[in-house]
């Protein structure tokens, strides 16, 4: 098995998966590395970050390059709030290199002053790897991550389905991409996939949540659908998206500062 930190460093995109009191979660992320693999989440994600416990999976399910492995490193994480971007300042050039929206917003010192709200982050560090598991590549729009279990029993697999219905109560038949179909015993489970436009301004996540029994996921919630080719935003859409992200990040920065003040 390849070194997970090396794979994480080389990958342009990844996924952060965890399970807390509200069930399993997964979000697409930009892989970064300090002394250990880490992620710097914009503070627009602060409400979701509150459910992140001490265990998580750092996943690479799209090959960084031909011949590179896809895998999940599962272990103990630490989260620190960085509303002023002081810690992120040491990581920002990595993210600028990988993520076009960050390049546009904070690719220069002048841009960082103007878009200060994009510098505020929650830094998630994978401080202790418990195990590394291989994943088959998530290389089709209908492929997704299946997340279940929690803490030391957190499980991440790549699955697909012939159909992704959205109606609560629907049954979704999940097929394992590695040839081993998942088998559940009624536990809460989340399926998450994501696709982006070439400029990453549109980075669409879609999810299916429910109970997994055998290979069947009984839906309780659904959001979005697989999109094989998300189109870039038009001018008005880009403007609206920028201001929507700004408002969410400004609110997240204010809340993070309030929490740090106690």
Secondary structure, DSSP 8 states (H G I E B T S, - for coil): ---HHHHHHH-S-EEEEEEETTEEEEEEE--EESSSEEEEEEGGGHHHHTT--SEEEEEE-S-SSTT---EEEEEEEEEEEETT-TTGGGTHHHHHHH-HHHHHHHSSHHHHHHTGGGT-EEEEEEEEEEEEEE-----STT-EEEEE--GGG-EEEEEE-S----STT-EEE-EETTS----EEEEEEEEEEEEE-TTSSSEEEEEEEEEEEETEEEEEEEE----TT-----HHHHHHHHHHHHHHHHHHHHHHHHHHH-
